[in-house]
Structure formats: C-alpha cells, structure tokens
C-alpha cells in the first residue's frame, strides 16, 4: 500500500545529529528499508520535517522505520495511506 511517512525532528536532538554527522546514517537506514519513491525535507511549524512516500509491504515495517527516528532523532512519526490521482479515479469508478 502506498504510504506517506511524516517525521518531525526534535530540535535539540536534530542539532546533535547534524553536528556529529549521524543524521545522514539515520535517514540512510530508514530510507534503505522502505525505498521511497519520493522524499521531501521542509520546515513545518518551526520543526525539521521529512516526508517519504513508499510502498508499505507489511505493517511490521512500521516499527523498523519509526524506531530509528524515535530513538535517534526524538521525532514524532505518522503514517498515512495515500493514493495517486489515477488510483483515486479507479476507486471512484468502482462505486
């Protein structure tokens, strides 16, 4: 299922991860596991925010993706099922 992951990093923990260089390894670990089709980095409500769109093959992927973000970056993490415009159209036609 196409899924959107949104993580907002704790400011102090993010600062430390940037300063010591570990932030790149953390994102490489997470993105290596989910192989996102797209990733976006931005600031939302004053927090470093990352969004990744990927195929959630099984719900047991959730902890393997979220835990490094929780533990290493103090992030809040959310997952949502999402669809493309074509998938929406297909669903609407099936009614």
Protein Blocks (a to p, Z undefined) as FASTA:
>chain_A
ZZdddddddfklmmmmmmnopmmmmmmmmmmmnopabdcdddeehiacdddddddfbfkl
mmmmmmmmmmmnopacdddddddfklmmmmmmmZZ
